[in-house]
Amino acid sequence: MKNLFLTATLLLTTVTAFAQKPSPSLLTPTNHTLILIDYEGQMTFPTASIPIDQLRNNTALVAGASKIFNVATIVTTVAEKSFSGPVFPEVQELYPTSTYIDRTTMNTWEDAAAYKAIVAEGKKKIVLGGLWTGVCIVGPALSAISEGYDVYFISDACGDVSKEAHEMAIARMIQAGAHPMTSLQYLLELQRDWARKETYKPVNDLVVKYGGAYGIGVQYAREMVKH
């Protein structure tokens, strides 16, 4: 009986220990580089796969999350001054324009300065968001995978000229081994535990501002149940 009790205790301890270890495929604030690509006016005008107000809110969630959790973040543009225009205000608010890497290449991976910046971060996981999905996200996603990187992309913080173009780009990246996720998923995956008080309020403030119905729920809870 004593041996049975010890065995049960050992099994319970083992299960508990395993339960505390998250999957290495989950993102943490320090295990990846976030790359925000071409959130510019000219790229936005023909985007038709997602309403632009939703795209802006989702982009704000991603950029805000990266700032709250001090994620290594690279913002890159294409022909910013000569053609594509300024970056979304939601990104400019957090990352000054002087830090952007401007390119002529459609594929960020083929730009020497951008590639150097990505490699310099030393992270083997990269997360992509930007415009358009079928060009400016597929290019670096497939290129990074071919060099052994673990690639994630935030599907609802990307957009393309048609729903089909967006969906085919997503299918192509998944077939190549990239991992899809959403903007809210990205934010909550970084928070992971509401006991992390240093980021609890900033995360919820961001959700109230840009998190749609979920944000309204948080606002309601704060006011009505004082939670």
CYANA upper distance limits for C-alpha pairs under 8 A (distance plus 0.5 A):
  1 MET  CA      5 PHE  CA      6.73
  2 LYS  CA      6 LEU  CA      6.74
  3 ASN  CA      7 THR  CA      6.56
  4 LEU  CA      8 ALA  CA      6.66
  5 PHE  CA      9 THR  CA      6.62
  6 LEU  CA     10 LEU  CA      6.57
  7 THR  CA     11 LEU  CA      6.65
  8 ALA  CA     12 LEU  CA      6.61
  9 THR  CA     13 THR  CA      6.59
 10 LEU  CA     14 THR  CA      6.57
 11 LEU  CA     15 VAL  CA      6.62
 12 LEU  CA     16 THR  CA      6.56
 13 THR  CA     17 ALA  CA      6.54
 14 THR  CA     18 PHE  CA      6.67
 15 VAL  CA     19 ALA  CA      6.55
 16 THR  CA     20 GLN  CA      7.00
 17 ALA  CA     21 LYS  CA      7.52
 22 PRO  CA     26 LEU  CA      7.75
 26 LEU  CA    189 GLU  CA      7.76
 27 LEU  CA     31 ASN  CA      6.99
 27 LEU  CA     32 HIS  CA      7.48
 27 LEU  CA    186 TYR  CA      8.46
 27 LEU  CA    189 GLU  CA      7.00
 27 LEU  CA    190 LEU  CA      6.97
 28 THR  CA     32 HIS  CA      7.71
 28 THR  CA    189 GLU  CA      7.79
 28 THR  CA    190 LEU  CA      5.83
 29 PRO  CA     66 SER  CA      8.33
 29 PRO  CA     69 PHE  CA      6.14
 29 PRO  CA     70 ASN  CA      7.22
 29 PRO  CA     71 VAL  CA      5.74
 29 PRO  CA    190 LEU  CA      6.51
 30 THR  CA     71 VAL  CA      6.83
 30 THR  CA     72 ALA  CA      8.05
 31 ASN  CA    123 LYS  CA      6.61
 31 ASN  CA    124 LYS  CA      8.03
 31 ASN  CA    125 LYS  CA      7.00
 32 HIS  CA     71 VAL  CA      7.89
 32 HIS  CA     72 ALA  CA      7.60
 32 HIS  CA    123 LYS  CA      5.76
 32 HIS  CA    124 LYS  CA      7.16
 32 HIS  CA    125 LYS  CA      5.07
 32 HIS  CA    126 ILE  CA      5.69
 32 HIS  CA    127 VAL  CA      7.42
 33 THR  CA     71 VAL  CA      7.22
 33 THR  CA     72 ALA  CA      5.50
 33 THR  CA     73 THR  CA      6.26
 33 THR  CA     74 ILE  CA      8.04
 33 THR  CA    118 ILE  CA      7.86
 33 THR  CA    121 GLU  CA      7.53
 33 THR  CA    123 LYS  CA      6.68
 33 THR  CA    125 LYS  CA      7.00
 33 THR  CA    126 ILE  CA      5.29
 33 THR  CA    127 VAL  CA      6.67
 34 LEU  CA     66 SER  CA      8.05
 34 LEU  CA     71 VAL  CA      7.49
 34 LEU  CA     72 ALA  CA      6.72
 34 LEU  CA     73 THR  CA      5.20
 34 LEU  CA     74 ILE  CA      6.78
 34 LEU  CA    126 ILE  CA      6.37
 34 LEU  CA    127 VAL  CA      5.23
 34 LEU  CA    128 LEU  CA      6.62
 35 ILE  CA     73 THR  CA      6.36
 35 ILE  CA     74 ILE  CA      5.35
 35 ILE  CA     75 VAL  CA      6.46
 35 ILE  CA     76 THR  CA      7.96
 35 ILE  CA    126 ILE  CA      7.76
 35 ILE  CA    127 VAL  CA      6.60
 35 ILE  CA    128 LEU  CA      5.58
 35 ILE  CA    129 GLY  CA      7.02
 36 LEU  CA     73 THR  CA      8.05
 36 LEU  CA     74 ILE  CA      6.74
 36 LEU  CA     75 VAL  CA      5.31
 36 LEU  CA     76 THR  CA      6.76
 36 LEU  CA    128 LEU  CA      6.75
 36 LEU  CA    129 GLY  CA      5.70
 36 LEU  CA    130 GLY  CA      6.20
 37 ILE  CA     75 VAL  CA      6.68
 37 ILE  CA     76 THR  CA      5.62
 37 ILE  CA     77 THR  CA      6.58
 37 ILE  CA    108 THR  CA      8.43
 37 ILE  CA    128 LEU  CA      7.98
 37 ILE  CA    129 GLY  CA      6.65
 37 ILE  CA    130 GLY  CA      4.95
 37 ILE  CA    131 LEU  CA      6.92
 37 ILE  CA    136 CYS  CA      7.58
 37 ILE  CA    137 ILE  CA      8.19
 38 ASP  CA     43 MET  CA      7.51
 38 ASP  CA     76 THR  CA      6.67
 38 ASP  CA     77 THR  CA      5.06
 38 ASP  CA     78 VAL  CA      6.66
 38 ASP  CA     87 VAL  CA      7.71
 38 ASP  CA    130 GLY  CA      6.23
 38 ASP  CA    131 LEU  CA      6.07
 38 ASP  CA    132 TRP  CA      8.42
 38 ASP  CA    136 CYS  CA      8.27
 39 TYR  CA     43 MET  CA      7.44
 39 TYR  CA     44 THR  CA      7.70
 39 TYR  CA     77 THR  CA      7.86
 39 TYR  CA     87 VAL  CA      5.75
 39 TYR  CA     88 PHE  CA      6.37
 39 TYR  CA    130 GLY  CA      6.28
 39 TYR  CA    131 LEU  CA      6.58
 40 GLU  CA     44 THR  CA      6.68
 40 GLU  CA     77 THR  CA      7.93
 40 GLU  CA     80 GLU  CA      8.14
 40 GLU  CA     84 SER  CA      6.38
 40 GLU  CA     85 GLY  CA      6.18
 40 GLU  CA     86 PRO  CA      5.85
 40 GLU  CA     87 VAL  CA      4.91
 40 GLU  CA     88 PHE  CA      6.62
 41 GLY  CA     45 PHE  CA      6.75
 41 GLY  CA     84 SER  CA      6.53
 41 GLY  CA     85 GLY  CA      5.95
 41 GLY  CA     86 PRO  CA      6.71
 41 GLY  CA     87 VAL  CA      7.34
 41 GLY  CA     88 PHE  CA      7.99
 42 GLN  CA     46 PRO  CA      8.14
 42 GLN  CA     83 PHE  CA      7.67
 42 GLN  CA     84 SER  CA      5.07
 42 GLN  CA     85 GLY  CA      6.76
 43 MET  CA     47 THR  CA      7.43
 43 MET  CA     84 SER  CA      6.98
 43 MET  CA    131 LEU  CA      6.74
 43 MET  CA    132 TRP  CA      7.53
 44 THR  CA     52 ILE  CA      8.01
 44 THR  CA    131 LEU  CA      7.85
 46 PRO  CA    160 ASP  CA      8.20
 46 PRO  CA    161 VAL  CA      6.01
 47 THR  CA     52 ILE  CA      8.16
 47 THR  CA    132 TRP  CA      8.22
 47 THR  CA    159 GLY  CA      6.46
 47 THR  CA    160 ASP  CA      5.47
 47 THR  CA    161 VAL  CA      4.98
 47 THR  CA    162 SER  CA      7.40
 48 ALA  CA    159 GLY  CA      7.73
 48 ALA  CA    160 ASP  CA      6.70
 48 ALA  CA    161 VAL  CA      5.53
 48 ALA  CA    162 SER  CA      5.55
 48 ALA  CA    163 LYS  CA      7.19
 49 SER  CA    159 GLY  CA      6.16
 49 SER  CA    160 ASP  CA      6.12
 49 SER  CA    161 VAL  CA      6.89
 49 SER  CA    162 SER  CA      5.45
 49 SER  CA    163 LYS  CA      4.72
 49 SER  CA    164 GLU  CA      8.33
 49 SER  CA    166 HIS  CA      7.01
 50 ILE  CA     54 GLN  CA      7.42
 50 ILE  CA     55 LEU  CA      7.00
 50 ILE  CA    156 ASP  CA      8.31
 50 ILE  CA    159 GLY  CA      6.72
 50 ILE  CA    163 LYS  CA      8.24
 51 PRO  CA     55 LEU  CA      6.84
 52 ILE  CA     56 ARG  CA      6.61
 53 ASP  CA     57 ASN  CA      6.75
 54 GLN  CA     58 ASN  CA      6.54
 55 LEU  CA     59 THR  CA      6.51
 55 LEU  CA    156 ASP  CA      7.34
 55 LEU  CA    157 ALA  CA      6.20
 55 LEU  CA    158 CYS  CA      7.77
 55 LEU  CA    159 GLY  CA      8.11
 56 ARG  CA     60 ALA  CA      6.58
 56 ARG  CA     88 PHE  CA      7.92
 56 ARG  CA     90 GLU  CA      7.80
 56 ARG  CA    157 ALA  CA      8.36
 57 ASN  CA     61 LEU  CA      6.80
 57 ASN  CA    210 TYR  CA      5.70
 57 ASN  CA    211 GLY  CA      7.81
 58 ASN  CA     62 VAL  CA      6.90
 58 ASN  CA    156 ASP  CA      7.12
 58 ASN  CA    157 ALA  CA      5.87
 58 ASN  CA    183 SER  CA      6.06
 58 ASN  CA    184 LEU  CA      8.08
 58 ASN  CA    210 TYR  CA      7.75
 58 ASN  CA    211 GLY  CA      8.39
 59 THR  CA     63 ALA  CA      6.58
 59 THR  CA     90 GLU  CA      7.93
 59 THR  CA     91 VAL  CA      8.17
 59 THR  CA    129 GLY  CA      8.44
 59 THR  CA    157 ALA  CA      5.81
 59 THR  CA    183 SER  CA      7.78
 60 ALA  CA     64 GLY  CA      6.17
 60 ALA  CA     90 GLU  CA      5.90
 60 ALA  CA     91 VAL  CA      7.23
 60 ALA  CA    210 TYR  CA      7.37
 61 LEU  CA     65 ALA  CA      6.44
 61 LEU  CA    183 SER  CA      6.63
 61 LEU  CA    184 LEU  CA      7.32
 61 LEU  CA    187 LEU  CA      7.47
 61 LEU  CA    206 LEU  CA      7.27
 61 LEU  CA    207 VAL  CA      7.89
 61 LEU  CA    210 TYR  CA      6.88
 61 LEU  CA    211 GLY  CA      7.87
 62 VAL  CA     66 SER  CA      6.76
 62 VAL  CA    157 ALA  CA      8.27
 62 VAL  CA    183 SER  CA      6.12
 62 VAL  CA    184 LEU  CA      8.23
 62 VAL  CA    186 TYR  CA      7.45
 62 VAL  CA    187 LEU  CA      7.18
 63 ALA  CA     67 LYS  CA      6.89
 63 ALA  CA     90 GLU  CA      8.18
 63 ALA  CA     91 VAL  CA      6.77
 63 ALA  CA     94 LEU  CA      7.83
 64 GLY  CA     68 ILE  CA      6.66
 64 GLY  CA     94 LEU  CA      7.88
 64 GLY  CA    206 LEU  CA      7.41
 65 ALA  CA     69 PHE  CA      6.64
 65 ALA  CA    186 TYR  CA      8.25
 65 ALA  CA    187 LEU  CA      5.91
 65 ALA  CA    190 LEU  CA      8.30
 65 ALA  CA    203 VAL  CA      7.78
 66 SER  CA     70 ASN  CA      6.21
 66 SER  CA     71 VAL  CA      5.31
 66 SER  CA     72 ALA  CA      8.04
 66 SER  CA     73 THR  CA      7.50
 67 LYS  CA     71 VAL  CA      6.99
 67 LYS  CA     94 LEU  CA      7.66
 68 ILE  CA    199 THR  CA      7.37
 68 ILE  CA    202 PRO  CA      7.33
 68 ILE  CA    203 VAL  CA      7.87
 69 PHE  CA    190 LEU  CA      7.86
 69 PHE  CA    199 THR  CA      8.07
 72 ALA  CA    121 GLU  CA      7.64
 74 ILE  CA    100 TYR  CA      7.86
 74 ILE  CA    101 ILE  CA      8.39
 74 ILE  CA    117 ALA  CA      8.13
 74 ILE  CA    118 ILE  CA      8.03
 75 VAL  CA     95 TYR  CA      8.33
 75 VAL  CA     99 THR  CA      7.86
 75 VAL  CA    100 TYR  CA      5.64
 75 VAL  CA    101 ILE  CA      6.96
 76 THR  CA    100 TYR  CA      5.71
 76 THR  CA    101 ILE  CA      5.04
 76 THR  CA    102 ASP  CA      6.21
 76 THR  CA    103 ARG  CA      7.85
 76 THR  CA    108 THR  CA      8.32
 76 THR  CA    114 ALA  CA      7.92
 77 THR  CA     87 VAL  CA      8.30
 77 THR  CA    100 TYR  CA      7.25
 77 THR  CA    101 ILE  CA      6.62
 77 THR  CA    102 ASP  CA      5.15
 77 THR  CA    103 ARG  CA      6.59
 78 VAL  CA     84 SER  CA      7.05
 78 VAL  CA    102 ASP  CA      5.85
 78 VAL  CA    103 ARG  CA      5.18
 78 VAL  CA    104 THR  CA      6.24
 78 VAL  CA    105 THR  CA      7.76
 78 VAL  CA    106 MET  CA      7.80
 79 ALA  CA     83 PHE  CA      5.95
 79 ALA  CA     84 SER  CA      6.15
 79 ALA  CA     85 GLY  CA      8.04
 79 ALA  CA    102 ASP  CA      6.88
 79 ALA  CA    103 ARG  CA      6.70
 79 ALA  CA    104 THR  CA      6.61
 80 GLU  CA     84 SER  CA      5.49
 80 GLU  CA     85 GLY  CA      5.32
 80 GLU  CA     86 PRO  CA      6.73
 80 GLU  CA    102 ASP  CA      7.11
 81 LYS  CA     85 GLY  CA      6.34
 81 LYS  CA     86 PRO  CA      8.15
 87 VAL  CA     91 VAL  CA      7.23
 87 VAL  CA     92 GLN  CA      7.02
 88 PHE  CA     92 GLN  CA      6.86
 89 PRO  CA     93 GLU  CA      6.41
 90 GLU  CA     94 LEU  CA      7.58
 91 VAL  CA     95 TYR  CA      6.44
 92 GLN  CA     96 PRO  CA      6.02
 92 GLN  CA     97 THR  CA      6.94
 95 TYR  CA     99 THR  CA      7.63
 96 PRO  CA    100 TYR  CA      8.02
101 ILE  CA    113 ALA  CA      7.65
101 ILE  CA    114 ALA  CA      6.91
103 ARG  CA    108 THR  CA      7.95
103 ARG  CA    111 ASP  CA      6.96
104 THR  CA    111 ASP  CA      8.18
105 THR  CA    110 GLU  CA      7.03
105 THR  CA    111 ASP  CA      6.60
106 MET  CA    135 VAL  CA      7.36
106 MET  CA    136 CYS  CA      6.29
106 MET  CA    139 GLY  CA      8.24
107 ASN  CA    111 ASP  CA      7.69
107 ASN  CA    135 VAL  CA      7.67
107 ASN  CA    136 CYS  CA      6.07
107 ASN  CA    137 ILE  CA      8.25
107 ASN  CA    139 GLY  CA      5.46
107 ASN  CA    140 PRO  CA      6.31
108 THR  CA    114 ALA  CA      6.84
108 THR  CA    115 TYR  CA      7.67
108 THR  CA    136 CYS  CA      7.49
108 THR  CA    139 GLY  CA      7.73
108 THR  CA    140 PRO  CA      6.31
109 TRP  CA    114 ALA  CA      7.30
109 TRP  CA    115 TYR  CA      5.93
109 TRP  CA    139 GLY  CA      7.70
109 TRP  CA    140 PRO  CA      5.54
109 TRP  CA    143 SER  CA      7.07
109 TRP  CA    144 ALA  CA      7.94
110 GLU  CA    114 ALA  CA      8.45
110 GLU  CA    115 TYR  CA      7.42
111 ASP  CA    115 TYR  CA      6.46
112 ALA  CA    116 LYS  CA      6.55
113 ALA  CA    117 ALA  CA      6.73
114 ALA  CA    118 ILE  CA      6.73
115 TYR  CA    119 VAL  CA      6.68
116 LYS  CA    120 ALA  CA      6.48
117 ALA  CA    121 GLU  CA      7.14
118 ILE  CA    122 GLY  CA      7.98
119 VAL  CA    123 LYS  CA      7.98
124 LYS  CA    148 GLY  CA      8.21
124 LYS  CA    149 TYR  CA      5.58
124 LYS  CA    150 ASP  CA      6.56
125 LYS  CA    149 TYR  CA      6.30
125 LYS  CA    150 ASP  CA      5.09
125 LYS  CA    151 VAL  CA      6.31
125 LYS  CA    152 TYR  CA      8.04
126 ILE  CA    149 TYR  CA      7.58
126 ILE  CA    150 ASP  CA      6.87
126 ILE  CA    151 VAL  CA      5.62
126 ILE  CA    152 TYR  CA      6.67
127 VAL  CA    151 VAL  CA      6.53
127 VAL  CA    152 TYR  CA      5.12
127 VAL  CA    153 PHE  CA      5.83
127 VAL  CA    154 ILE  CA      7.79
128 LEU  CA    137 ILE  CA      7.21
128 LEU  CA    141 ALA  CA      8.12
128 LEU  CA    151 VAL  CA      8.20
128 LEU  CA    152 TYR  CA      6.76
128 LEU  CA    153 PHE  CA      5.06
128 LEU  CA    154 ILE  CA      6.79
129 GLY  CA    137 ILE  CA      7.47
129 GLY  CA    153 PHE  CA      6.46
129 GLY  CA    154 ILE  CA      5.95
129 GLY  CA    155 SER  CA      7.88
129 GLY  CA    157 ALA  CA      6.11
129 GLY  CA    158 CYS  CA      6.04
130 GLY  CA    136 CYS  CA      7.64
130 GLY  CA    137 ILE  CA      7.09
130 GLY  CA    157 ALA  CA      6.87
130 GLY  CA    158 CYS  CA      5.33
130 GLY  CA    159 GLY  CA      7.60
131 LEU  CA    135 VAL  CA      8.30
131 LEU  CA    136 CYS  CA      6.57
131 LEU  CA    137 ILE  CA      7.52
131 LEU  CA    158 CYS  CA      6.13
131 LEU  CA    159 GLY  CA      6.06
131 LEU  CA    160 ASP  CA      7.05
132 TRP  CA    136 CYS  CA      5.84
132 TRP  CA    137 ILE  CA      7.01
132 TRP  CA    158 CYS  CA      7.07
132 TRP  CA    159 GLY  CA      5.90
132 TRP  CA    160 ASP  CA      5.23
132 TRP  CA    161 VAL  CA      7.98
132 TRP  CA    166 HIS  CA      8.44
133 THR  CA    137 ILE  CA      5.34
133 THR  CA    138 VAL  CA      6.72
133 THR  CA    158 CYS  CA      6.17
133 THR  CA    159 GLY  CA      6.00
133 THR  CA    160 ASP  CA      5.98
133 THR  CA    165 ALA  CA      8.19
133 THR  CA    166 HIS  CA      6.18
133 THR  CA    169 ALA  CA      6.57
133 THR  CA    170 ILE  CA      8.04
134 GLY  CA    138 VAL  CA      5.94
134 GLY  CA    139 GLY  CA      8.39
134 GLY  CA    160 ASP  CA      7.21
134 GLY  CA    165 ALA  CA      6.71
134 GLY  CA    166 HIS  CA      6.63
134 GLY  CA    168 MET  CA      8.01
134 GLY  CA    169 ALA  CA      5.21
134 GLY  CA    170 ILE  CA      8.38
135 VAL  CA    139 GLY  CA      6.36
136 CYS  CA    140 PRO  CA      7.47
137 ILE  CA    141 ALA  CA      6.53
137 ILE  CA    153 PHE  CA      8.45
138 VAL  CA    142 LEU  CA      6.51
138 VAL  CA    169 ALA  CA      6.93
138 VAL  CA    172 ARG  CA      8.31
138 VAL  CA    173 MET  CA      6.95
139 GLY  CA    143 SER  CA      6.64
140 PRO  CA    144 ALA  CA      6.26
141 ALA  CA    145 ILE  CA      6.71
141 ALA  CA    151 VAL  CA      6.79
141 ALA  CA    152 TYR  CA      8.50
141 ALA  CA    173 MET  CA      7.41
141 ALA  CA    178 ALA  CA      7.64
142 LEU  CA    146 SER  CA      6.73
142 LEU  CA    173 MET  CA      7.38
142 LEU  CA    176 ALA  CA      7.41
143 SER  CA    147 GLU  CA      7.16
144 ALA  CA    148 GLY  CA      7.06
144 ALA  CA    149 TYR  CA      5.80
144 ALA  CA    150 ASP  CA      8.19
144 ALA  CA    151 VAL  CA      7.57
145 ILE  CA    149 TYR  CA      5.46
145 ILE  CA    150 ASP  CA      6.89
145 ILE  CA    151 VAL  CA      7.00
145 ILE  CA    176 ALA  CA      8.13
145 ILE  CA    177 GLY  CA      7.94
145 ILE  CA    178 ALA  CA      8.11
150 ASP  CA    178 ALA  CA      7.63
151 VAL  CA    177 GLY  CA      8.15
151 VAL  CA    178 ALA  CA      5.49
151 VAL  CA    179 HIS  CA      6.77
152 TYR  CA    178 ALA  CA      5.98
152 TYR  CA    179 HIS  CA      4.99
152 TYR  CA    180 PRO  CA      6.32
152 TYR  CA    181 MET  CA      7.68
153 PHE  CA    178 ALA  CA      7.70
153 PHE  CA    179 HIS  CA      6.78
153 PHE  CA    180 PRO  CA      5.69
153 PHE  CA    181 MET  CA      6.73
154 ILE  CA    158 CYS  CA      7.11
154 ILE  CA    180 PRO  CA      6.53
154 ILE  CA    181 MET  CA      5.41
154 ILE  CA    182 THR  CA      5.44
154 ILE  CA    183 SER  CA      6.50
154 ILE  CA    186 TYR  CA      8.22
155 SER  CA    159 GLY  CA      8.33
155 SER  CA    170 ILE  CA      8.04
155 SER  CA    180 PRO  CA      6.68
155 SER  CA    181 MET  CA      6.52
155 SER  CA    182 THR  CA      6.17
155 SER  CA    183 SER  CA      8.25
156 ASP  CA    181 MET  CA      8.48
156 ASP  CA    182 THR  CA      6.05
156 ASP  CA    183 SER  CA      6.89
157 ALA  CA    182 THR  CA      7.75
157 ALA  CA    183 SER  CA      6.87
159 GLY  CA    166 HIS  CA      6.70
160 ASP  CA    165 ALA  CA      6.58
160 ASP  CA    166 HIS  CA      5.68
161 VAL  CA    165 ALA  CA      7.08
161 VAL  CA    166 HIS  CA      8.05
162 SER  CA    166 HIS  CA      6.88
163 LYS  CA    167 GLU  CA      6.61
164 GLU  CA    168 MET  CA      6.43
165 ALA  CA    169 ALA  CA      6.66
166 HIS  CA    170 ILE  CA      6.81
167 GLU  CA    171 ALA  CA      6.69
168 MET  CA    172 ARG  CA      6.60
169 ALA  CA    173 MET  CA      6.76
170 ILE  CA    174 ILE  CA      6.66
170 ILE  CA    180 PRO  CA      8.28
171 ALA  CA    175 GLN  CA      6.58
172 ARG  CA    176 ALA  CA      6.85
173 MET  CA    177 GLY  CA      6.90
173 MET  CA    178 ALA  CA      5.83
173 MET  CA    179 HIS  CA      8.41
174 ILE  CA    178 ALA  CA      5.32
174 ILE  CA    179 HIS  CA      6.77
174 ILE  CA    180 PRO  CA      7.77
181 MET  CA    185 GLN  CA      6.89
181 MET  CA    186 TYR  CA      7.37
182 THR  CA    186 TYR  CA      6.65
183 SER  CA    187 LEU  CA      6.96
184 LEU  CA    188 LEU  CA      6.70
184 LEU  CA    211 GLY  CA      8.00
185 GLN  CA    189 GLU  CA      6.33
186 TYR  CA    190 LEU  CA      6.91
187 LEU  CA    191 GLN  CA      7.01
187 LEU  CA    203 VAL  CA      8.14
188 LEU  CA    192 ARG  CA      6.23
191 GLN  CA    196 ARG  CA      7.79
191 GLN  CA    199 THR  CA      7.71
191 GLN  CA    200 TYR  CA      8.18
191 GLN  CA    203 VAL  CA      8.22
194 TRP  CA    200 TYR  CA      6.68
195 ALA  CA    200 TYR  CA      8.07
196 ARG  CA    200 TYR  CA      6.62
197 LYS  CA    201 LYS  CA      7.76
199 THR  CA    203 VAL  CA      6.44
200 TYR  CA    204 ASN  CA      6.84
201 LYS  CA    205 ASP  CA      6.46
202 PRO  CA    206 LEU  CA      6.65
203 VAL  CA    207 VAL  CA      6.80
204 ASN  CA    208 VAL  CA      6.63
204 ASN  CA    215 GLY  CA      8.21
204 ASN  CA    218 VAL  CA      7.62
205 ASP  CA    209 LYS  CA      6.87
206 LEU  CA    210 TYR  CA      6.59
206 LEU  CA    211 GLY  CA      7.69
207 VAL  CA    211 GLY  CA      4.76
207 VAL  CA    212 GLY  CA      8.10
207 VAL  CA    214 TYR  CA      7.57
207 VAL  CA    215 GLY  CA      5.29
207 VAL  CA    218 VAL  CA      8.14
208 VAL  CA    212 GLY  CA      8.00
208 VAL  CA    214 TYR  CA      8.02
208 VAL  CA    215 GLY  CA      4.32
208 VAL  CA    216 ILE  CA      6.63
208 VAL  CA    218 VAL  CA      6.82
208 VAL  CA    219 GLN  CA      6.62
209 LYS  CA    215 GLY  CA      7.16
210 TYR  CA    215 GLY  CA      7.34
211 GLY  CA    215 GLY  CA      5.05
211 GLY  CA    216 ILE  CA      8.21
212 GLY  CA    216 ILE  CA      7.01
213 ALA  CA    217 GLY  CA      6.80
214 TYR  CA    218 VAL  CA      6.92
215 GLY  CA    219 GLN  CA      6.71
216 ILE  CA    220 TYR  CA      6.59
217 GLY  CA    221 ALA  CA      6.67
218 VAL  CA    222 ARG  CA      6.73
219 GLN  CA    223 GLU  CA      6.85
220 TYR  CA    224 MET  CA      6.18
220 TYR  CA    225 VAL  CA      8.12
221 ALA  CA    225 VAL  CA      5.68
221 ALA  CA    226 LYS  CA      6.65
221 ALA  CA    227 HIS  CA      6.04
222 ARG  CA    226 LYS  CA      5.09
222 ARG  CA    227 HIS  CA      5.37
223 GLU  CA    227 HIS  CA      8.17
